[in-house]
Amino acid sequence: MRPDLRLGGGSATTIAHPAAANGGLVAHHTVQTSTAGFTLTLVSPAAMSRRDLAAAIADAVGELRAIDVAYSPIRESSLVARLRRGEVSADAYAPLADLVARCDAMRAATDGWFDAWSAPGGFDPSALVKGWAMERAAARVRAAGITDYAVASGGDLTVRGNAPHGGPWRVAVHHPYEARRKPVHLELTAGAIGTSGVTGRRGHVINPHSAAPVDEVRAATVMGPDLAVADAYATALYAAGEAGMTWFPTPTGYTASLLAE
């Protein structure tokens, strides 16, 4: 069966569908922020107008852009950049305090292998913020009355409901280094996949215990209810290697796989 989404071997790819099985509209929209590109695939209810669908897309895109402005470490005026420079405290703004608390929780859950404070230059929550932003965008889509959607970026995605063909979202996860290998096929109607290393990048994760880039050839994939958590787990697992597999499965429903060269 043809997949609806492909992860690995480059950026996330959404397969175009001409029509929706439920009689609704199918919309594909991409947006680029300062740190990542995102693809939204929405299947509207049959009664939803094109105008309302466009408004839902605009709302989700606005959420992604707002989070980028507030929390991107490469934007000099962002709260994260100001925190890194010591201009504000972690509890100066409630959403920033919540983000710091989420990062601290993931540091505890991964025995310190996810540590937003260990990045060069100071606090960098990027490995958690992207998934958080995608979940926030997905929440805006649901608020508009759309229950069938996928939000993807790089090797990460969150989905709900059915794909345009009327069945579960079919996801093909490709091997990051060997294109000839058959991809792993997954089917989802709810949940998220967070990855680290599946796009073939090396040296993008810092070992928080040594402060050196992780240069091993491997890829980590974590599935679970929330993408922010899954993505943070995947980053930590990529850094820890086999030692990180002892964290899974978690009591909260996260499972993982680790692919070494």
DOROMAR-252549 format. One record per residue: residue number from 1; residue in three letters; chain; x, y, z of N, C-alpha, C, CB in turn. Coordinates in steps of 0.1 Angstrom, whole numbers, always signed. Glycine has a CB too. Example, Ala and Ser with C-alpha at 12.3 -4.5 7.8 and 13.67 -1.06 7.14 Angstrom:
2
(1 Ala A (+132 -57 +78) (+123 -45 +78) (+132 -33 +78) (+113 -45 +90))
(2 Ser A (+128 -22 +71) (+137 -11 +71) (+129 +0 +79) (+141 -6 +57))
//
This chain:
261
(1 Met A (+8 -12 +0) (+0 +0 +0) (+9 +12 +0) (-9 +0 +12))
(2 Arg A (+4 +23 -7) (+12 +35 -8) (+11 +43 +5) (+7 +44 -19))
(3 Pro A (+22 +47 +11) (+22 +55 +23) (+16 +69 +21) (+36 +55 +30))
(4 Asp A (+11 +74 +32) (+6 +88 +32) (+17 +98 +35) (-6 +90 +42))
(5 Leu A (+27 +93 +43) (+38 +101 +48) (+51 +93 +48) (+35 +107 +62))
(6 Arg A (+62 +99 +44) (+75 +93 +45) (+84 +101 +54) (+81 +92 +30))
(7 Leu A (+91 +93 +63) (+101 +99 +72) (+114 +93 +69) (+96 +97 +87))
(8 Gly A (+125 +101 +70) (+138 +96 +68) (+143 +98 +54) (+139 +82 +72))
(9 Gly A (+156 +97 +52) (+162 +99 +39) (+160 +113 +33) (+156 +89 +29))
(10 Gly A (+159 +123 +43) (+157 +137 +39) (+145 +142 +47) (+153 +138 +23))
(11 Ser A (+138 +152 +42) (+127 +158 +49) (+115 +149 +49) (+124 +172 +44))
(12 Ala A (+105 +152 +58) (+92 +145 +57) (+85 +148 +44) (+84 +149 +69))
(13 Thr A (+79 +138 +38) (+73 +139 +25) (+58 +135 +27) (+79 +131 +14))
(14 Thr A (+49 +143 +22) (+35 +140 +23) (+31 +136 +9) (+26 +152 +28))
(15 Ile A (+23 +125 +7) (+19 +121 -6) (+5 +128 -9) (+17 +105 -6))
(16 Ala A (+4 +134 -21) (-8 +141 -24) (-19 +132 -27) (-5 +150 -37))
(17 His A (-31 +136 -23) (-43 +129 -25) (-53 +138 -33) (-50 +123 -12))
(18 Pro A (-59 +133 -43) (-68 +142 -51) (-82 +145 -44) (-71 +135 -64))
(19 Ala A (-86 +135 -35) (-99 +137 -29) (-100 +130 -16) (-111 +133 -39))
(20 Ala A (-110 +133 -8) (-111 +127 +5) (-123 +117 +5) (-114 +137 +16))
(21 Ala A (-120 +105 +11) (-131 +95 +11) (-143 +99 +19) (-125 +82 +17))
(22 Asn A (-142 +108 +28) (-154 +113 +36) (-162 +124 +29) (-149 +118 +49))
(23 Gly A (-158 +127 +17) (-165 +138 +10) (-160 +152 +13) (-179 +137 +12))
(24 Gly A (-150 +153 +22) (-145 +166 +25) (-134 +170 +16) (-140 +166 +39))
(25 Leu A (-127 +181 +20) (-116 +186 +12) (-102 +182 +17) (-117 +202 +11))
(26 Val A (-93 +180 +9) (-79 +177 +13) (-70 +189 +11) (-73 +164 +5))
(27 Ala A (-63 +194 +21) (-54 +205 +20) (-40 +201 +24) (-60 +217 +28))
(28 His A (-30 +205 +16) (-16 +204 +20) (-10 +218 +20) (-9 +195 +9))
(29 His A (-4 +221 +31) (+2 +234 +33) (+16 +233 +39) (-7 +243 +41))
(30 Thr A (+26 +240 +34) (+39 +240 +40) (+42 +254 +45) (+50 +235 +30))
(31 Val A (+50 +254 +56) (+54 +267 +62) (+69 +265 +67) (+45 +272 +73))
(32 Gln A (+77 +276 +65) (+91 +276 +70) (+92 +286 +81) (+101 +278 +58))
(33 Thr A (+98 +282 +92) (+101 +291 +103) (+116 +293 +103) (+95 +287 +116))
(34 Ser A (+121 +300 +113) (+136 +302 +114) (+144 +289 +117) (+139 +312 +125))
(35 Thr A (+137 +279 +122) (+144 +267 +126) (+140 +254 +119) (+143 +265 +140))
(36 Ala A (+128 +254 +112) (+123 +242 +107) (+112 +245 +96) (+117 +232 +117))
(37 Gly A (+110 +235 +87) (+99 +235 +78) (+88 +225 +83) (+103 +232 +64))
(38 Phe A (+75 +229 +81) (+64 +221 +85) (+54 +218 +74) (+57 +227 +97))
(39 Thr A (+48 +207 +74) (+38 +203 +64) (+25 +199 +71) (+43 +192 +54))
(40 Leu A (+14 +206 +67) (+1 +202 +73) (-7 +196 +62) (-6 +215 +79))
(41 Thr A (-13 +184 +66) (-22 +177 +57) (-36 +176 +64) (-17 +163 +52))
(42 Leu A (-46 +183 +60) (-59 +184 +67) (-69 +178 +58) (-62 +198 +70))
(43 Val A (-78 +170 +64) (-90 +164 +57) (-102 +171 +64) (-90 +148 +58))
(44 Ser A (-109 +179 +57) (-120 +186 +64) (-133 +178 +65) (-123 +199 +56))
(45 Pro A (-141 +181 +74) (-155 +175 +74) (-162 +178 +61) (-163 +179 +87))
(46 Ala A (-171 +170 +57) (-178 +172 +44) (-185 +185 +43) (-188 +161 +42))
(47 Ala A (-190 +190 +55) (-198 +202 +54) (-189 +215 +55) (-208 +202 +65))
(48 Met A (-176 +214 +57) (-168 +225 +59) (-165 +232 +46) (-154 +222 +66))
(49 Ser A (-166 +246 +46) (-163 +254 +34) (-148 +255 +32) (-170 +267 +35))
(50 Arg A (-145 +259 +20) (-131 +262 +17) (-126 +274 +25) (-129 +265 +2))
(51 Arg A (-134 +284 +28) (-130 +295 +36) (-127 +291 +50) (-142 +306 +36))
(52 Asp A (-135 +282 +56) (-133 +278 +70) (-120 +269 +70) (-145 +270 +75))
(53 Leu A (-118 +261 +60) (-106 +253 +59) (-94 +262 +59) (-106 +243 +48))
(54 Ala A (-94 +272 +50) (-83 +282 +49) (-81 +289 +62) (-86 +292 +38))
(55 Ala A (-91 +292 +69) (-90 +299 +82) (-83 +290 +92) (-103 +303 +88))
(56 Ala A (-86 +277 +92) (-80 +267 +101) (-65 +266 +98) (-87 +253 +100))
(57 Ile A (-61 +266 +85) (-47 +265 +82) (-40 +278 +86) (-46 +264 +66))
(58 Ala A (-46 +289 +84) (-40 +302 +88) (-38 +302 +103) (-48 +314 +84))
(59 Asp A (-47 +297 +111) (-46 +297 +125) (-35 +288 +130) (-60 +292 +132))
(60 Ala A (-34 +276 +124) (-23 +267 +127) (-9 +272 +124) (-25 +253 +120))
(61 Val A (-8 +279 +112) (+4 +285 +108) (+8 +296 +117) (+3 +290 +93))
(62 Gly A (-2 +304 +121) (+0 +315 +130) (+6 +310 +143) (-12 +323 +133))
(63 Glu A (+1 +299 +148) (+6 +293 +160) (+21 +289 +159) (-2 +281 +165))
(64 Leu A (+24 +282 +148) (+38 +278 +145) (+47 +290 +145) (+39 +270 +132))
(65 Arg A (+43 +301 +138) (+51 +313 +137) (+53 +320 +150) (+45 +322 +126))
(66 Ala A (+42 +320 +158) (+43 +327 +171) (+52 +320 +180) (+29 +328 +177))
(67 Ile A (+52 +307 +180) (+61 +299 +189) (+76 +301 +184) (+58 +284 +189))
(68 Asp A (+78 +302 +171) (+91 +304 +166) (+96 +318 +170) (+91 +304 +151))
(69 Val A (+88 +328 +170) (+92 +342 +174) (+95 +342 +189) (+81 +352 +171))
(70 Ala A (+87 +335 +197) (+89 +335 +211) (+101 +327 +216) (+77 +331 +218))
(71 Tyr A (+103 +315 +210) (+112 +305 +215) (+124 +301 +207) (+104 +293 +219))
(72 Ser A (+125 +306 +195) (+137 +302 +187) (+149 +308 +193) (+135 +307 +172))
(73 Pro A (+159 +299 +195) (+172 +304 +201) (+180 +313 +191) (+181 +293 +205))
(74 Ile A (+177 +312 +178) (+185 +320 +169) (+178 +334 +166) (+186 +313 +156))
(75 Arg A (+167 +336 +172) (+161 +350 +171) (+165 +358 +183) (+145 +349 +170))
(76 Glu A (+172 +369 +181) (+178 +376 +192) (+168 +382 +202) (+186 +387 +186))
(77 Ser A (+156 +384 +197) (+146 +390 +206) (+137 +380 +213) (+138 +400 +198))
(78 Ser A (+139 +367 +210) (+131 +356 +216) (+133 +355 +231) (+133 +343 +209))
(79 Leu A (+123 +349 +238) (+125 +347 +252) (+136 +338 +255) (+112 +342 +258))
(80 Val A (+138 +328 +247) (+149 +318 +249) (+163 +325 +247) (+148 +307 +239))
(81 Ala A (+164 +334 +237) (+177 +341 +235) (+179 +351 +247) (+176 +349 +222))
(82 Arg A (+169 +357 +251) (+170 +366 +263) (+174 +359 +275) (+157 +374 +265))
(83 Leu A (+168 +347 +277) (+172 +338 +289) (+186 +334 +288) (+163 +326 +289))
(84 Arg A (+191 +331 +276) (+205 +326 +274) (+214 +338 +277) (+207 +322 +260))
(85 Arg A (+210 +350 +275) (+219 +362 +278) (+217 +367 +292) (+216 +373 +268))
(86 Gly A (+208 +361 +300) (+206 +365 +313) (+198 +377 +315) (+219 +367 +320))
(87 Glu A (+190 +381 +305) (+182 +393 +305) (+168 +390 +312) (+179 +398 +291))
(88 Val A (+164 +378 +312) (+151 +374 +319) (+154 +362 +327) (+139 +372 +309))
(89 Ser A (+145 +359 +337) (+146 +347 +344) (+137 +337 +339) (+143 +349 +359))
(90 Ala A (+139 +324 +342) (+130 +313 +337) (+116 +315 +341) (+136 +300 +342))
(91 Asp A (+113 +321 +352) (+99 +323 +356) (+93 +337 +353) (+98 +320 +371))
(92 Ala A (+100 +344 +344) (+95 +357 +340) (+82 +357 +332) (+106 +364 +332))
(93 Tyr A (+79 +346 +325) (+68 +345 +317) (+62 +331 +318) (+71 +349 +302))
(94 Ala A (+50 +330 +321) (+44 +317 +324) (+47 +306 +313) (+29 +318 +326))
(95 Pro A (+45 +309 +300) (+48 +298 +290) (+63 +295 +290) (+44 +303 +277))
(96 Leu A (+71 +304 +293) (+86 +301 +293) (+89 +292 +305) (+94 +314 +294))
(97 Ala A (+82 +295 +317) (+84 +287 +329) (+79 +273 +326) (+77 +293 +341))
(98 Asp A (+68 +272 +319) (+63 +259 +316) (+72 +251 +307) (+49 +260 +309))
(99 Leu A (+78 +258 +297) (+88 +251 +288) (+100 +246 +295) (+92 +261 +277))
(100 Val A (+105 +255 +304) (+117 +251 +312) (+113 +239 +321) (+122 +263 +321))
(101 Ala A (+101 +239 +327) (+97 +228 +335) (+96 +215 +327) (+83 +231 +342))
(102 Arg A (+91 +216 +314) (+90 +204 +306) (+104 +199 +303) (+83 +208 +292))
(103 Cys A (+113 +208 +300) (+127 +203 +297) (+133 +197 +310) (+136 +215 +293))
(104 Asp A (+131 +202 +321) (+136 +196 +334) (+130 +183 +336) (+133 +206 +346))
(105 Ala A (+117 +181 +333) (+111 +168 +335) (+117 +157 +325) (+96 +169 +332))
(106 Met A (+120 +162 +313) (+126 +152 +304) (+141 +149 +308) (+126 +158 +290))
(107 Arg A (+148 +159 +314) (+161 +156 +319) (+161 +145 +329) (+168 +169 +324))
(108 Ala A (+151 +146 +338) (+149 +136 +349) (+145 +122 +343) (+139 +140 +359))
(109 Ala A (+137 +122 +333) (+132 +110 +327) (+142 +102 +319) (+120 +112 +318))
(110 Thr A (+152 +109 +315) (+163 +103 +306) (+176 +103 +313) (+164 +111 +293))
(111 Asp A (+177 +103 +326) (+189 +102 +333) (+199 +113 +329) (+195 +88 +332))
(112 Gly A (+194 +124 +325) (+203 +135 +321) (+207 +135 +307) (+215 +135 +330))
(113 Trp A (+203 +125 +299) (+207 +125 +285) (+200 +135 +276) (+205 +111 +279))
(114 Phe A (+188 +140 +280) (+182 +152 +274) (+184 +163 +284) (+167 +150 +271))
(115 Asp A (+192 +173 +280) (+195 +184 +289) (+196 +197 +281) (+209 +181 +296))
(116 Ala A (+185 +204 +281) (+185 +217 +273) (+195 +227 +278) (+171 +223 +274))
(117 Trp A (+200 +225 +290) (+209 +235 +296) (+224 +232 +292) (+208 +235 +311))
(118 Ser A (+226 +221 +285) (+240 +217 +282) (+244 +221 +268) (+241 +202 +283))
(119 Ala A (+235 +227 +260) (+238 +231 +247) (+249 +243 +247) (+226 +236 +239))
(120 Pro A (+257 +244 +236) (+266 +255 +235) (+258 +268 +235) (+274 +253 +222))
(121 Gly A (+263 +277 +243) (+256 +290 +244) (+245 +291 +254) (+250 +293 +231))
(122 Gly A (+242 +280 +261) (+232 +280 +271) (+219 +273 +267) (+229 +294 +275))
(123 Phe A (+208 +276 +274) (+196 +269 +273) (+191 +269 +258) (+185 +276 +282))
(124 Asp A (+188 +256 +254) (+183 +255 +240) (+173 +243 +240) (+195 +251 +230))
(125 Pro A (+160 +247 +240) (+150 +236 +241) (+145 +232 +228) (+138 +242 +249))
(126 Ser A (+153 +234 +217) (+148 +232 +203) (+143 +217 +201) (+159 +234 +194))
(127 Ala A (+150 +207 +207) (+146 +193 +205) (+132 +190 +211) (+156 +184 +211))
(128 Leu A (+127 +199 +220) (+114 +197 +226) (+104 +207 +220) (+114 +198 +241))
(129 Val A (+109 +219 +217) (+100 +230 +212) (+93 +226 +199) (+107 +243 +211))
(130 Lys A (+101 +220 +190) (+95 +217 +177) (+83 +208 +178) (+105 +210 +168))
(131 Gly A (+84 +197 +186) (+72 +189 +188) (+61 +196 +195) (+77 +176 +196))
(132 Trp A (+65 +204 +205) (+55 +212 +212) (+47 +221 +203) (+62 +220 +224))
(133 Ala A (+55 +228 +194) (+48 +237 +184) (+39 +229 +175) (+59 +244 +176))
(134 Met A (+43 +217 +171) (+35 +209 +162) (+22 +205 +169) (+42 +197 +156))
(135 Glu A (+23 +201 +182) (+11 +197 +189) (+2 +209 +191) (+15 +191 +203))
(136 Arg A (+8 +221 +194) (+0 +233 +195) (-8 +237 +182) (+8 +245 +200))
(137 Ala A (-1 +235 +171) (-7 +237 +158) (-18 +227 +156) (+3 +236 +146))
(138 Ala A (-16 +215 +160) (-26 +204 +158) (-38 +208 +167) (-21 +191 +162))
(139 Ala A (-36 +213 +178) (-47 +217 +187) (-56 +228 +181) (-42 +222 +201))
(140 Arg A (-49 +237 +174) (-57 +248 +166) (-65 +241 +155) (-47 +258 +161))
(141 Val A (-60 +231 +149) (-67 +224 +138) (-80 +218 +144) (-59 +214 +131))
(142 Arg A (-78 +211 +155) (-89 +204 +162) (-100 +215 +166) (-85 +196 +174))
(143 Ala A (-95 +226 +171) (-104 +236 +176) (-113 +241 +164) (-97 +248 +182))
(144 Ala A (-108 +240 +152) (-116 +244 +140) (-126 +234 +136) (-106 +248 +129))
(145 Gly A (-126 +222 +143) (-135 +212 +139) (-129 +201 +130) (-147 +218 +133))
(146 Ile A (-116 +201 +128) (-110 +191 +119) (-104 +180 +127) (-99 +198 +110))
(147 Thr A (-108 +168 +125) (-104 +157 +134) (-95 +147 +126) (-116 +149 +139))
(148 Asp A (-93 +149 +113) (-84 +141 +105) (-73 +150 +100) (-92 +134 +93))
(149 Tyr A (-61 +147 +105) (-50 +156 +100) (-36 +149 +103) (-50 +170 +108))
(150 Ala A (-26 +155 +97) (-12 +151 +100) (-4 +164 +99) (-7 +141 +90))
(151 Val A (+5 +166 +109) (+15 +177 +109) (+29 +170 +110) (+13 +186 +122))
(152 Ala A (+37 +173 +100) (+50 +166 +99) (+61 +177 +97) (+50 +157 +87))
(153 Ser A (+73 +173 +102) (+85 +181 +100) (+97 +173 +102) (+85 +193 +110))
(154 Gly A (+105 +172 +91) (+118 +164 +92) (+114 +150 +95) (+127 +169 +103))
(155 Gly A (+119 +144 +106) (+115 +130 +109) (+105 +129 +120) (+128 +123 +114))
(156 Asp A (+97 +140 +122) (+87 +140 +132) (+73 +142 +127) (+90 +151 +142))
(157 Leu A (+63 +136 +134) (+49 +139 +129) (+40 +136 +141) (+46 +131 +117))
(158 Thr A (+28 +142 +140) (+17 +139 +149) (+4 +138 +140) (+15 +150 +160))
(159 Val A (-4 +128 +143) (-15 +126 +134) (-28 +123 +143) (-13 +114 +125))
(160 Arg A (-39 +125 +137) (-52 +122 +143) (-62 +117 +133) (-57 +134 +151))
(161 Gly A (-70 +108 +136) (-81 +104 +127) (-76 +96 +115) (-89 +116 +122))
(162 Asn A (-83 +98 +104) (-80 +90 +92) (-73 +99 +81) (-93 +84 +86))
(163 Ala A (-66 +92 +73) (-60 +99 +61) (-70 +101 +50) (-48 +90 +55))
(164 Pro A (-67 +108 +40) (-77 +111 +29) (-84 +99 +23) (-71 +119 +18))
(165 His A (-76 +87 +23) (-82 +75 +17) (-93 +69 +26) (-72 +66 +13))
(166 Gly A (-94 +74 +38) (-104 +69 +47) (-100 +59 +58) (-115 +62 +40))
(167 Gly A (-87 +55 +57) (-81 +46 +67) (-71 +52 +75) (-76 +33 +60))
(168 Pro A (-64 +45 +84) (-53 +50 +92) (-42 +57 +84) (-48 +39 +101))
(169 Trp A (-35 +66 +90) (-24 +72 +83) (-13 +62 +82) (-19 +85 +91))
(170 Arg A (-8 +60 +69) (+2 +50 +67) (+15 +58 +66) (-1 +42 +54))
(171 Val A (+25 +54 +74) (+38 +61 +75) (+49 +51 +72) (+40 +67 +89))
(172 Ala A (+58 +55 +63) (+69 +48 +59) (+82 +54 +65) (+71 +46 +43))
(173 Val A (+89 +47 +74) (+101 +53 +80) (+113 +47 +73) (+101 +50 +96))
(174 His A (+120 +55 +66) (+131 +50 +57) (+144 +49 +65) (+133 +59 +45))
(175 His A (+153 +40 +61) (+166 +39 +67) (+174 +52 +64) (+174 +26 +62))
(176 Pro A (+180 +58 +74) (+187 +71 +71) (+200 +70 +62) (+191 +77 +84))
(177 Tyr A (+206 +58 +61) (+219 +57 +55) (+219 +48 +43) (+229 +54 +64))
(178 Glu A (+209 +38 +43) (+209 +28 +32) (+196 +29 +25) (+212 +14 +38))
(179 Ala A (+196 +36 +14) (+183 +38 +6) (+177 +25 +1) (+186 +47 -5))
(180 Arg A (+185 +14 -1) (+180 +2 -6) (+172 -6 +4) (+191 -6 -11))
(181 Arg A (+173 -3 +17) (+166 -11 +27) (+151 -7 +26) (+171 -8 +41))
(182 Lys A (+143 -17 +28) (+128 -15 +28) (+125 -7 +41) (+121 -28 +28))
(183 Pro A (+116 +3 +39) (+112 +11 +50) (+103 +3 +60) (+104 +24 +46))
(184 Val A (+103 +8 +72) (+94 +3 +82) (+80 +9 +81) (+99 +5 +97))
(185 His A (+69 +2 +79) (+56 +7 +77) (+48 +7 +90) (+49 +0 +66))
(186 Leu A (+42 +19 +93) (+34 +20 +105) (+20 +26 +102) (+41 +29 +116))
(187 Glu A (+10 +22 +109) (-3 +28 +108) (-8 +35 +121) (-13 +17 +103))
(188 Leu A (-12 +47 +120) (-17 +54 +131) (-30 +61 +129) (-6 +65 +135))
(189 Thr A (-38 +62 +139) (-50 +70 +139) (-49 +81 +150) (-63 +61 +141))
(190 Ala A (-39 +80 +159) (-37 +90 +169) (-23 +87 +175) (-48 +89 +181))
(191 Gly A (-16 +98 +177) (-3 +97 +183) (+8 +104 +175) (+1 +83 +185))
(192 Ala A (+20 +102 +179) (+32 +109 +174) (+44 +100 +172) (+35 +121 +183))
(193 Ile A (+52 +104 +163) (+65 +97 +161) (+76 +108 +161) (+65 +90 +147))
(194 Gly A (+85 +107 +170) (+96 +116 +171) (+109 +108 +168) (+97 +122 +186))
(195 Thr A (+118 +114 +160) (+130 +107 +156) (+142 +116 +158) (+129 +103 +142))
(196 Ser A (+154 +110 +158) (+166 +117 +158) (+176 +108 +150) (+172 +119 +173))
(197 Gly A (+182 +114 +140) (+191 +107 +131) (+185 +101 +119) (+197 +96 +139))
(198 Val A (+172 +101 +117) (+166 +94 +105) (+168 +102 +93) (+152 +91 +108))
(199 Thr A (+171 +115 +94) (+174 +123 +82) (+188 +122 +77) (+169 +137 +84))
(200 Gly A (+196 +114 +84) (+210 +112 +80) (+220 +122 +85) (+211 +112 +66))
(201 Arg A (+215 +132 +93) (+224 +142 +99) (+233 +136 +110) (+217 +154 +104))
(202 Arg A (+245 +140 +111) (+254 +135 +122) (+260 +148 +129) (+265 +126 +116))
(203 Gly A (+263 +146 +142) (+268 +157 +150) (+259 +168 +154) (+279 +163 +142))
(204 His A (+245 +165 +152) (+236 +176 +155) (+231 +175 +170) (+224 +175 +146))
(205 Val A (+235 +164 +177) (+231 +162 +190) (+243 +162 +199) (+223 +149 +192))
(206 Ile A (+242 +169 +210) (+253 +171 +220) (+251 +160 +231) (+254 +185 +226))
(207 Asn A (+262 +153 +234) (+262 +144 +246) (+263 +153 +258) (+274 +134 +245))
(208 Pro A (+253 +154 +266) (+253 +164 +277) (+263 +160 +288) (+240 +165 +284))
(209 His A (+268 +148 +288) (+278 +143 +298) (+292 +146 +294) (+276 +128 +301))
(210 Ser A (+294 +148 +281) (+308 +151 +277) (+309 +164 +270) (+313 +140 +267))
(211 Ala A (+298 +170 +266) (+297 +183 +259) (+302 +182 +245) (+305 +194 +266))
(212 Ala A (+304 +170 +240) (+309 +167 +226) (+297 +163 +217) (+320 +157 +226))
(213 Pro A (+298 +166 +204) (+287 +161 +195) (+287 +146 +194) (+289 +167 +181))
(214 Val A (+275 +140 +193) (+274 +126 +191) (+277 +123 +177) (+260 +121 +196))
(215 Asp A (+287 +115 +174) (+291 +112 +160) (+288 +98 +156) (+306 +115 +159))
(216 Glu A (+282 +90 +165) (+279 +76 +161) (+268 +76 +150) (+274 +68 +173))
(217 Val A (+269 +65 +142) (+259 +64 +131) (+248 +55 +136) (+265 +57 +118))
(218 Arg A (+237 +62 +140) (+225 +55 +144) (+213 +64 +143) (+227 +51 +159))
(219 Ala A (+201 +58 +145) (+189 +66 +144) (+179 +61 +155) (+182 +64 +130))
(220 Ala A (+173 +70 +162) (+163 +67 +172) (+149 +71 +168) (+167 +74 +185))
(221 Thr A (+140 +62 +171) (+126 +65 +168) (+117 +62 +181) (+121 +57 +156))
(222 Val A (+109 +72 +185) (+101 +70 +196) (+86 +73 +192) (+105 +80 +208))
(223 Met A (+77 +64 +196) (+63 +66 +194) (+56 +68 +207) (+57 +54 +186))
(224 Gly A (+45 +77 +207) (+38 +79 +219) (+27 +89 +217) (+47 +83 +230))
(225 Pro A (+20 +93 +228) (+9 +102 +227) (+12 +116 +223) (+1 +102 +240))
(226 Asp A (+23 +121 +227) (+26 +136 +226) (+40 +137 +219) (+26 +143 +239))
(227 Leu A (+40 +146 +209) (+52 +147 +201) (+64 +154 +208) (+49 +154 +188))
(228 Ala A (+60 +164 +216) (+71 +171 +224) (+79 +161 +232) (+65 +182 +232))
(229 Val A (+72 +152 +239) (+78 +142 +247) (+86 +132 +239) (+68 +135 +256))
(230 Ala A (+79 +127 +228) (+85 +117 +219) (+98 +122 +213) (+75 +112 +208))
(231 Asp A (+98 +135 +209) (+109 +141 +202) (+121 +142 +212) (+106 +154 +196))
(232 Ala A (+118 +147 +224) (+128 +148 +235) (+134 +134 +238) (+123 +155 +247))
(233 Tyr A (+126 +124 +239) (+130 +111 +242) (+140 +106 +231) (+119 +101 +244))
(234 Ala A (+136 +109 +218) (+144 +104 +207) (+157 +111 +207) (+136 +107 +194))
(235 Thr A (+158 +124 +210) (+171 +131 +211) (+180 +124 +221) (+169 +145 +214))
(236 Ala A (+174 +121 +233) (+181 +115 +244) (+186 +101 +240) (+173 +115 +257))
(237 Leu A (+177 +94 +234) (+181 +80 +230) (+192 +80 +220) (+169 +73 +224))
(238 Tyr A (+191 +89 +210) (+202 +91 +200) (+215 +93 +207) (+199 +102 +190))
(239 Ala A (+215 +101 +218) (+228 +105 +225) (+232 +93 +233) (+225 +117 +233))
(240 Ala A (+223 +86 +240) (+227 +76 +249) (+230 +62 +243) (+216 +74 +259))
(241 Gly A (+224 +60 +231) (+226 +47 +225) (+218 +36 +232) (+241 +43 +224))
(242 Glu A (+223 +24 +232) (+217 +12 +238) (+213 +14 +252) (+225 +0 +236))
(243 Ala A (+221 +22 +260) (+218 +24 +274) (+204 +31 +275) (+228 +33 +280))
(244 Gly A (+200 +38 +266) (+187 +45 +267) (+175 +36 +264) (+186 +56 +257))
(245 Met A (+177 +24 +259) (+166 +15 +257) (+159 +10 +270) (+170 +4 +248))
(246 Thr A (+167 +12 +281) (+161 +8 +294) (+150 +17 +298) (+172 +8 +304))
(247 Trp A (+148 +28 +292) (+137 +37 +296) (+123 +32 +290) (+140 +51 +291))
(248 Phe A (+124 +23 +281) (+111 +20 +274) (+108 +5 +276) (+113 +22 +259))
(249 Pro A (+95 +2 +275) (+83 +12 +273) (+81 +19 +286) (+71 +4 +269))
(250 Thr A (+76 +32 +285) (+73 +40 +296) (+59 +37 +302) (+75 +55 +293))
(251 Pro A (+56 +40 +314) (+43 +39 +319) (+33 +48 +312) (+43 +42 +334))
(252 Thr A (+37 +58 +305) (+28 +67 +299) (+26 +64 +284) (+33 +82 +300))
(253 Gly A (+32 +53 +279) (+28 +48 +266) (+38 +51 +255) (+16 +54 +262))
(254 Tyr A (+51 +54 +258) (+61 +56 +248) (+70 +44 +246) (+70 +68 +252))
(255 Thr A (+71 +41 +233) (+80 +29 +229) (+91 +34 +220) (+71 +18 +223))
(256 Ala A (+101 +26 +218) (+112 +31 +210) (+119 +20 +203) (+122 +38 +220))
(257 Ser A (+127 +24 +193) (+136 +15 +185) (+149 +23 +182) (+129 +10 +172))
(258 Leu A (+160 +16 +182) (+173 +22 +179) (+179 +14 +168) (+182 +23 +192))
(259 Leu A (+183 +21 +158) (+189 +15 +146) (+204 +20 +146) (+182 +19 +133))
(260 Ala A (+213 +10 +147) (+227 +13 +146) (+232 +9 +132) (+235 +6 +157))
(261 Glu A (+244 +14 +128) (+250 +11 +115) (+252 -4 +114) (+263 +18 +113))
//
